[in-house]
Structures are given as structure tokens and as C-alpha cells.
Amino acid sequence: MKILDKYILTTYLKTFLSVFIILMFIFVLQTIWLYISELAGKDLDVWIILKFLWYFSPKMMPLVLPLTILVTSLMVFGSFSENYEFAAMKSTGISLQRAMGSVMAFILLISITAFFFANNVIPYSEYKWQNLRRNISQFQPSMVIAEGQFSQIGDMFNIKVEKKTGNRGQYLEDVIIHKKNEKRPNGNFTVIKSKNGELTSKEGSNTLSLILKDGNYYEEIQATKATDQRKNPFAKSYFEEYSINIDLTELNNRDIEKDHNLDNQSMYNISELRSEIDSLSNSYSLDIQAYTKNMYYRSGLEKLSENKSQVSKQPDTSVNSIMDIYNLVEQLQIAKLALNNSKGTLQTIEAKKVEFKTKTKRLNKNEIALHEKYALGAACIILFFVGAPLGAIIRKGGMGLPMVVAISLFLTYHFIGIFAKNSAEDGTMAPFIASWLSTAIMFPLGVWLTYRATTDQGIFDFDSFIQRIGRLFGLKKKKKEEVGRKK
């Protein structure tokens, strides 16, 4: 490696690492802000929060890495151009492409690494992050009950408290408790309201005692007979003091490392995505065929075709409609039956439309996830060829103008990708086009900027534009003079 290549690559690497660390730190802060409600107030250890951020960080790489390459390219090559280092290189016969050679090799290595990272690391980290997030949502300390919202304590109690007082927050005001039935855990059949309450528990104990004062107890009685259920029986009582003991053994033994059976397109690598797409496509096609046959049989056309041979070839001309065969009462019954069948068919069609739309959206998401793994590596290369020549053209380094230009370009690139993916999920746009649209738009821009920078041209040549306008008006004046002479 020559001294010039080493100098350019070293400068680029230093700036690249600095920008990458800064951007990653910004996105990590954004993550904390987004998920603060899931992390705060749960008495979590610092290492659990750090693990949460560690598993979430790879998910941000498709945003951080292309933006880092774009910003770094603008800053470094803008600084070279601003300090006339490119002018010195060109004076010795070194072109812009030759100066970018070592950095281009580095960017190619980064794009290949990004592909394997998106295919292997991101799916694994997504799986671990989703598991940890679910475990944290179930991880409640025995003494934490949030004010102004329902907090689930164990599997049987949901408690809401308007205000907590005391040095340990043990005194409660305006307590509402929803208690589930052990036999029917899917409903809240018991409601307890109390003006005051107190939490008492010994240190290290797995039992939480809640003493309620001055309240009401309401319970819906689950009757076994249908006649009794129509009466909606319930029991209601008033109490001066009521004590509830909550067993926290299972709650305090929550496993933060527990793996759940989670499954979505973000957790698949390329081979798994291809298999999932094939499976979903075949299932979708079979469902449509089965539903089509079902609607055909329900319409009764099959029976009509079977009985077609039995129909007289010379129909009775005295009968204008098949309904004339029946009397008025039977005609009314037939019309009601047909109307009910039509309504039922329409309801079935609407339900199937929602079902097929959900399946289509899931299939499109898998296809988008597949193409995004390839698009990440290509985006790194294309955004480099946008940032490097643009920096050489604007001739400005540092964190000022290059940062503004880079963020503007990246936001355009990012928002185009978001809108395209949202359209693809609904089926408006093909998933392949949606995944590559933003990269495809940046590609001609990179080619055009590289050409302008190589030929020492600006982004927009005002002088040539003004000259062309002047020539145009000059040509019009000459034509007018020629017309006047002929007259």
C-alpha cells in the first residue's frame, strides 16, 4: 500500500469510527426513550438493561451503517477538497477514482460484512431481544404498584392505586382490584373497591399482604343453569377491613433468560425466509382454491348442472318466472331464504377478505425482509458514491454543512424506503420494488455526482446556464430582426 492510500484510508477510518460511535450512541438514547415505560419502575438490575440495549443494537445497524458511510464520505472528501489536497493529487496525475481506491476496498469489505451481519447476527439478536422484552414485561417486584394505572400482581390480581404515601409507599388511597376466578381465569368476575389500604410484607417473604379499609366487594356468580344465567346473579357486600394475601413465589422466581416460542420474519436468515415464503405461498394458493370451490358449491350451480338434463327442452310459455309456480306465502319464504343466504355469503366474503389480506401482508413482510438483507450491502456502496463525490464538489469538511447535506439525503433515502415498504405490505407495490426503490433512486444520483466530480464540474453550473439563456434570447432577437427586414 502506497503512502497516499494509507493516508486517505487512515483518515477515513478515524472519522468512520468517530461518526459510527456518535450515531450509535444517539440511536441507543432513542431506544431508551422509546422503551422507558417497559424498563422503568420494575427494579431491574443494570446488567439486564444493558443486555436489553445490547440485543437491540444490531437492529439499528441498517440505519446507522449507511448513514455513517454517507456522513464520513462527505466529511473526509469535503475536507480533502477544502484543503486543496485533491488539487495537489490531480496536479501529480492522480484522479479522483485513484484517490478513492483504498476507501472503495474498505467499503466493499463493509458491504460484504453488512450482508452476513444482516443474515446471521440481526435475526439472532432480534430473537433474544424479543424474549428478553417479554420476560421483562412479566418481571414485577413484589412491592411495586404504579400510581394511576393497573398493575398486574401475580396471575390473579390487577390493582390500581390513585396515590401512594409513606416512606416505602405502603399506604394506598382509592384502591381498585380486579380479581380473576381460578376456574374461569379469562374474565374479571370480582371487583373490590376501597378508600384506603396498606401493604405489609416481611423482608424476604414470598407473601404480600394487602389490608383494605372502608370498601365494597362485588362478585358475579357463575351459575351452571341457563335459566339462572339469564338472571345475572351477583353478590355485593360492604367491609370495614378486608385482608388479601398474594403468593409471590412464582412471581419472584421469574427467569429473565427464559426462551419463548417466538416467530416472525425478523428472526429468519435467508434460507429460512425462502422456506417460509414458499410455505406461505403454497398455503395461500390452496386456501384460495378451497374457498373458491366452497363458494361454488354453496351457490348451487353444481346441482343445476347435474339436473340440466332433466329440464324440458320445450318450456311452458305460460309461466313467466319460476316463482309463478309457487303461491304467495311460498314465494315470500323463498325470497327471505335467498336474502338470508346472500347476507351470509357476503359476511363470509368479508371475513375471508380480512383473512386473505392478513396472509398477504405476512407473505409480503417475509419477502421484504429477504430483499432487505441484500439491499443493505448495496446501500453501503451506493451511498459512498453519493457522499464521496458530493464532498469533493461542495469542498467543505467538518461537522457543519456536510452533516446537514448528509442528513437531508439520508432522510430522503430512509423515508422513501419506509413509504415503499408500507405500500408493499398492503399489496400496493411489489415487495422486490419496495425493498430496492430507495437504493435504486440513489444509484443514478451517485453515478451523476461521480461524473461531475471526476470532470471538475459543480453540482449546477450557473454560468453555462446563464450563457444558454442569453444565447436563446439572442437567437430570438436575430429572428425578429430578420423578420423585420423581410417586411
C-alpha positions in Angstrom: 0.0 0.0 0.0 1.4 3.4 -1.0 1.8 6.2 1.4 -1.1 8.2 -0.2 -3.5 5.3 0.0 -2.5 4.7 3.6 -3.1 8.3 4.5 -6.5 8.5 2.9 -7.7 5.2 4.4 -6.4 6.1 7.9 -8.2 9.5 7.8 -11.4 7.8 6.6 -11.2 5.1 9.3 -10.7 7.5 12.1 -13.7 9.6 11.0 -15.7 6.5 10.3 -15.2 5.1 13.8 -16.0 8.5 15.4 -19.2 9.1 13.5 -20.3 5.5 14.0 -19.9 5.7 17.8 -21.7 9.1 17.9 -24.6 7.9 15.8 -24.9 4.6 17.7 -25.0 6.5 21.0 -27.8 8.7 19.6 -29.8 5.8 18.5 -29.3 4.0 21.8 -30.6 7.0 23.6 -33.6 7.0 21.3 -34.1 3.3 22.2 -34.1 4.1 25.9 -36.7 6.9 25.3 -38.9 4.5 23.3 -38.9 1.7 25.8 -38.6 3.7 29.0 -42.1 2.7 30.1 -41.1 -1.0 29.8 -37.9 -0.6 31.8 -38.7 1.9 34.4 -40.3 1.1 37.8 -39.5 -2.6 37.7 -36.4 -2.7 39.9 -34.3 -4.2 37.1 -30.6 -4.7 37.5 -28.3 -2.5 35.4 -26.9 -5.6 33.6 -30.5 -6.5 32.5 -31.0 -3.0 31.0 -27.5 -3.2 29.3 -28.4 -6.6 27.9 -31.6 -5.2 26.6 -29.7 -2.5 24.8 -27.1 -4.9 23.6 -29.6 -7.2 22.0 -31.4 -4.2 20.4 -28.3 -2.5 19.0 -27.9 -4.8 16.0 -31.4 -4.0 14.9 -30.3 -0.4 14.4 -27.4 -1.3 12.1 -29.4 -0.9 8.8 -29.9 2.7 9.8 -26.6 3.6 11.5 -24.2 2.0 9.0 -25.4 3.6 5.7 -25.8 7.0 7.5 -22.2 6.6 8.9 -20.8 5.9 5.4 -22.6 8.9 3.9 -21.6 11.3 6.6 -18.0 10.1 6.7 -17.6 10.3 3.0 -18.9 13.8 2.9 -16.7 15.0 5.8 -13.5 13.3 4.7 -13.6 14.1 0.9 -15.0 17.5 1.6 -12.1 18.2 3.9 -9.6 16.9 1.3 -11.1 19.2 -1.3 -11.4 22.2 1.1 -7.6 21.9 2.0 -6.7 21.6 -1.7 -5.3 18.1 -1.2 -7.3 16.8 -4.1 -5.9 19.7 -6.2 -2.4 18.6 -5.3 -3.2 15.0 -6.2 -4.6 15.9 -9.5 -1.5 18.0 -10.3 0.6 14.9 -10.0 -1.8 12.9 -12.3 -3.8 11.1 -9.6 -7.5 11.1 -10.4 -10.4 11.0 -8.0 -11.1 7.4 -8.7 -7.5 6.5 -7.9 -7.6 8.5 -4.7 -10.8 6.7 -3.6 -9.3 3.2 -4.4 -8.3 2.2 -0.8 -11.5 3.5 0.7 -13.5 1.7 -2.0 -11.9 -1.6 -1.0 -12.8 -0.8 2.6 -16.4 0.0 1.7 -16.6 -3.3 -0.3 -15.5 -5.2 2.7 -18.0 -3.3 4.9 -20.9 -4.1 2.5 -20.0 -7.9 2.5 -19.7 -7.8 6.3 -23.1 -6.0 6.5 -24.7 -8.7 4.4 -23.5 -11.5 6.7 -24.4 -9.4 9.7 -27.9 -8.9 8.5 -28.3 -12.6 7.7 -26.9 -14.1 10.9 -26.4 -11.6 13.8 -29.6 -9.5 13.4 -32.0 -12.4 13.4 -30.3 -13.9 16.5 -30.3 -10.6 18.3 -33.9 -10.0 17.4 -34.9 -13.3 18.9 -33.0 -12.7 22.1 -34.4 -9.2 22.4 -38.0 -10.2 21.9 -37.6 -12.9 24.5 -35.9 -10.5 27.0 -38.6 -7.9 26.4 -41.4 -10.5 27.1 -39.6 -11.6 30.3 -39.1 -8.1 31.5 -42.8 -7.4 31.0 -43.6 -10.2 33.4 -40.8 -9.2 35.8 -42.6 -7.3 38.6 -41.1 -6.8 42.0 -43.3 -7.7 44.9 -43.7 -4.1 46.3 -44.1 -2.1 43.0 -47.6 -0.9 42.2 -47.7 2.1 39.9 -49.9 5.1 40.6 -52.8 5.8 38.3 -52.7 2.6 36.3 -53.5 -1.1 36.7 -50.5 -3.2 37.7 -50.7 -7.0 37.4 -49.6 -8.7 40.6 -49.4 -12.5 40.1 -51.8 -14.2 37.7 -55.0 -13.4 39.6 -54.9 -9.7 40.6 -54.9 -6.4 38.8 -54.5 -3.4 41.2 -54.9 0.3 40.5 -54.0 2.9 43.1 -54.6 6.6 42.8 -52.0 7.7 45.3 -49.2 6.1 47.4 -47.8 7.6 50.6 -45.4 6.6 53.3 -41.6 6.2 53.3 -41.9 2.9 51.4 -45.1 3.7 49.5 -47.0 1.3 51.7 -50.1 3.4 52.3 -52.6 3.4 49.4 -55.6 5.6 48.5 -58.6 4.8 46.3 -57.7 1.2 45.6 -59.5 -0.8 42.8 -58.8 -4.6 42.5 -59.9 -6.9 39.7 -59.6 -10.5 40.8 -59.8 -13.4 38.4 -61.7 -16.7 39.1 -59.4 -19.7 39.4 -62.0 -21.9 37.5 -62.5 -19.2 34.8 -59.3 -17.2 34.5 -60.3 -15.4 31.3 -62.7 -12.9 33.0 -62.7 -10.4 35.9 -65.7 -11.5 37.9 -64.7 -9.9 41.2 -64.2 -6.2 41.8 -63.0 -4.8 45.1 -63.0 -1.0 45.9 -61.5 0.5 48.9 -60.8 4.1 50.1 -57.6 3.2 51.9 -55.2 0.3 52.0 -51.8 -0.8 53.4 -49.1 -3.1 52.0 -47.4 -5.3 54.6 -44.8 -7.9 53.9 -41.8 -9.3 55.8 -38.4 -8.9 54.2 -37.6 -12.0 52.1 -41.2 -13.2 52.3 -43.0 -14.5 49.3 -46.4 -13.4 50.6 -47.7 -9.9 50.1 -50.5 -8.8 52.5 -52.8 -6.1 51.4 -55.1 -4.8 54.1 -58.1 -2.8 52.7 -60.3 -0.5 54.8 -63.7 1.0 54.2 -64.7 -0.6 50.9 -67.1 -2.6 48.8 -66.9 -6.2 47.4 -68.7 -7.1 44.2 -68.7 -10.6 42.6 -70.6 -12.0 39.6 -71.9 -15.5 40.5 -71.3 -18.0 37.7 -74.5 -20.1 37.5 -74.5 -23.5 36.0 -78.1 -23.5 34.7 -79.1 -21.4 31.7 -82.2 -20.1 33.4 -80.1 -18.8 36.3 -77.5 -17.2 34.0 -80.2 -15.1 32.4 -80.9 -13.5 35.8 -77.3 -12.3 36.1 -76.8 -13.2 39.7 -74.3 -11.3 41.8 -73.1 -10.8 45.4 -72.4 -7.4 46.9 -71.1 -6.5 50.4 -69.5 -3.8 52.4 -66.5 -4.2 54.6 -64.6 -2.1 57.2 -61.4 -4.2 56.9 -60.5 -6.8 54.4 -57.2 -8.7 54.0 -55.8 -10.2 50.9 -52.7 -12.5 50.8 -51.0 -12.7 47.5 -48.5 -15.5 46.8 -45.4 -14.1 45.0 -43.4 -17.3 44.8 -43.8 -17.7 41.1 -43.5 -14.0 40.5 -40.2 -13.7 42.4 -38.8 -16.7 40.6 -39.2 -15.2 37.1 -36.4 -16.4 34.7 -35.1 -13.4 32.8 -33.3 -15.8 30.4 -36.4 -17.9 29.6 -36.8 -18.6 25.9 -40.3 -18.3 24.4 -41.6 -19.7 21.2 -41.4 -16.5 19.2 -41.6 -16.4 15.4 -41.5 -13.6 12.9 -39.7 -12.6 9.7 -37.1 -10.5 11.5 -35.7 -13.7 13.2 -35.1 -15.6 10.0 -32.0 -15.8 7.9 -32.1 -16.1 4.1 -32.6 -19.9 3.8 -35.4 -19.8 6.5 -37.1 -16.9 4.7 -37.1 -18.7 1.4 -38.6 -21.8 3.0 -41.2 -19.6 4.8 -42.1 -17.7 1.7 -42.6 -21.0 -0.2 -44.8 -22.4 2.6 -46.9 -19.3 2.8 -47.3 -19.0 -0.9 -48.5 -22.7 -1.3 -50.8 -22.3 1.7 -52.3 -19.1 0.3 -52.9 -20.7 -3.1 -54.5 -23.8 -1.6 -56.8 -21.6 0.6 -58.0 -19.6 -2.3 -58.7 -22.7 -4.3 -60.6 -24.3 -1.4 -62.6 -21.2 -0.8 -63.5 -20.9 -4.5 -64.8 -24.4 -4.6 -66.7 -23.9 -1.4 -68.4 -20.8 -2.8 -69.2 -22.6 -6.0 -70.9 -25.5 -4.1 -72.8 -23.0 -1.9 -74.2 -21.2 -4.9 -76.0 -24.3 -6.1 -74.6 -24.2 -9.6 -73.3 -27.7 -9.3 -76.8 -29.1 -8.6 -78.2 -27.0 -11.5 -75.7 -28.5 -13.9 -76.5 -32.0 -12.7 -80.2 -31.5 -13.2 -79.8 -29.8 -16.5 -80.7 -32.9 -18.5 -84.0 -33.3 -16.6 -85.2 -29.9 -17.7 -87.8 -29.9 -20.5 -86.5 -28.7 -23.9 -89.8 -27.1 -24.6 -90.5 -24.8 -21.6 -94.0 -23.8 -20.7 -94.6 -20.4 -22.2 -97.4 -19.6 -19.8 -95.0 -19.4 -16.9 -93.0 -16.1 -16.9 -90.9 -16.9 -13.9 -90.0 -19.9 -11.8 -91.6 -18.1 -8.8 -95.0 -18.3 -10.5 -95.1 -22.0 -9.7 -95.4 -21.2 -6.0 -98.2 -19.4 -4.1 -97.6 -16.0 -2.4 -96.7 -17.5 1.0 -94.1 -19.8 -0.5 -92.7 -17.0 -2.7 -92.2 -14.9 0.4 -90.4 -17.7 2.2 -88.2 -18.3 -0.9 -87.3 -14.6 -1.1 -86.4 -14.5 2.6 -84.3 -17.6 2.3 -82.5 -16.2 -0.7 -81.9 -12.9 1.1 -80.5 -14.6 4.2 -78.3 -16.8 2.0 -77.0 -13.7 0.3 -76.3 -11.9 3.5 -74.5 -15.0 4.9 -72.4 -15.2 1.7 -71.5 -11.5 1.9 -70.4 -11.9 5.5 -68.3 -14.9 4.6 -66.7 -13.0 1.8 -65.9 -10.0 4.1 -64.4 -12.3 6.7 -62.3 -14.1 4.1 -61.1 -10.8 2.6 -59.7 -9.8 6.0 -58.1 -13.3 6.4 -56.6 -13.2 2.9 -55.4 -9.6 3.5 -53.6 -10.7 6.7 -52.0 -13.6 4.9 -50.9 -11.4 2.0 -49.4 -8.9 4.4 -47.5 -11.6 6.2 -46.2 -13.0 2.9 -45.1 -9.5 1.8 -43.3 -8.9 5.1 -41.2 -12.0 4.6 -40.3 -11.1 1.0 -39.4 -7.6 2.1 -37.2 -9.0 4.9 -35.5 -11.3 2.4 -34.6 -8.4 -0.1 -33.6 -6.1 2.7 -30.6 -8.3 3.6 -29.2 -7.9 0.1 -30.2 -4.2 -0.1 -28.2 -3.3 3.0 -24.8 -4.2 1.4 -25.7 -2.4 -1.9 -26.8 0.7 0.0 -23.4 1.0 1.7 -21.7 1.0 -1.7 -24.1 3.4 -3.4 -24.2 5.9 -0.5 -20.4 6.0 -0.6 -20.5 7.0 -4.2 -23.1 9.7 -3.3 -21.2 11.1 -0.3 -17.6 11.0 -1.6 -18.0 12.9 -4.9 -20.5 15.3 -3.3 -17.9 16.1 -0.6 -15.3 16.8 -3.3 -17.8 19.0 -5.1 -19.0 21.2 -2.2 -15.5 21.5 -0.9 -16.5 21.7 2.7 -15.4 19.4 5.6 -16.1 19.2 9.3 -19.5 18.8 11.0 -21.3 21.7 9.6 -22.6 21.7 6.0 -21.6 18.1 5.3 -23.7 16.9 8.2 -26.8 18.9 7.1 -26.4 17.6 3.5 -25.9 14.0 4.6 -28.8 14.0 7.0 -31.1 15.5 4.3 -30.0 12.9 1.8 -30.4 10.1 4.2 -33.8 11.2 5.4 -34.9 11.2 1.8 -33.5 7.8 1.3 -35.0 6.5 4.5 -38.5 7.9 4.1 -38.7 6.6 0.5 -37.9 3.2 1.9 -40.5 3.4 4.6 -43.3 4.6 2.3 -42.4 1.9 -0.2 -42.4 -0.8 2.4 -45.7 0.3 3.8 -47.2 0.2 0.3 -45.7 -3.3 -0.2 -47.2 -4.7 3.0 -50.7 -3.7 1.8 -50.1 -5.2 -1.7 -50.0 -1.8 -3.5 -46.4 -2.3 -4.5 -44.3 -5.4 -5.2 -42.0 -6.3 -2.2 -39.0 -6.5 -4.5 -39.5 -3.0 -5.8 -40.2 -1.6 -2.4 -37.0 -3.0 -0.9 -34.8 -1.7 -3.7 -36.6 1.5 -4.5 -34.6 3.9 -2.3 -31.3 2.3 -3.3 -32.3 2.4 -7.0 -33.1 6.2 -6.7 -29.7 6.9 -5.1 -27.8 4.9 -7.8 -28.2 7.3 -10.7 -27.5 10.2 -8.3 -24.2 8.5 -7.3 -23.3 8.0 -11.0 -24.1 11.6 -11.8 -22.2 13.0 -8.8 -19.2 10.8 -9.6 -19.1 12.1 -13.2 -19.4 15.7 -12.1 -16.6 15.4 -9.5 -14.3 13.5 -11.9 -14.7 16.2 -14.6 -14.3 19.0 -12.1 -17.8 20.3 -12.5 -20.1 21.7 -9.9 -23.5 20.4 -9.0 -25.1 23.2 -11.0 -23.2 25.4 -13.4 -24.8 28.8 -13.2 -22.5 30.4 -15.8 -23.3 27.9 -18.5 -27.0 28.1 -17.7 -27.0 31.9 -18.0 -25.0 31.7 -21.2 -27.5 29.3 -22.7 -30.4 31.6 -21.7 -28.5 34.5 -23.3 -27.9 32.6 -26.5 -31.6 31.6 -26.6 -32.7 35.2 -26.2 -30.1 36.3 -28.7 -31.3 33.8 -31.2 -34.9 35.2 -30.8 -33.7 38.8 -31.3 -31.9 37.8 -34.5 -35.1 36.0 -35.8 -37.1 39.2 -35.1 -34.6 41.4 -36.9 -34.7 39.0 -39.9 -38.5 39.1 -40.0 -38.5 42.9 -39.8 -36.0 43.2 -42.7 -38.1 40.9 -44.9 -41.1 43.1 -44.2 
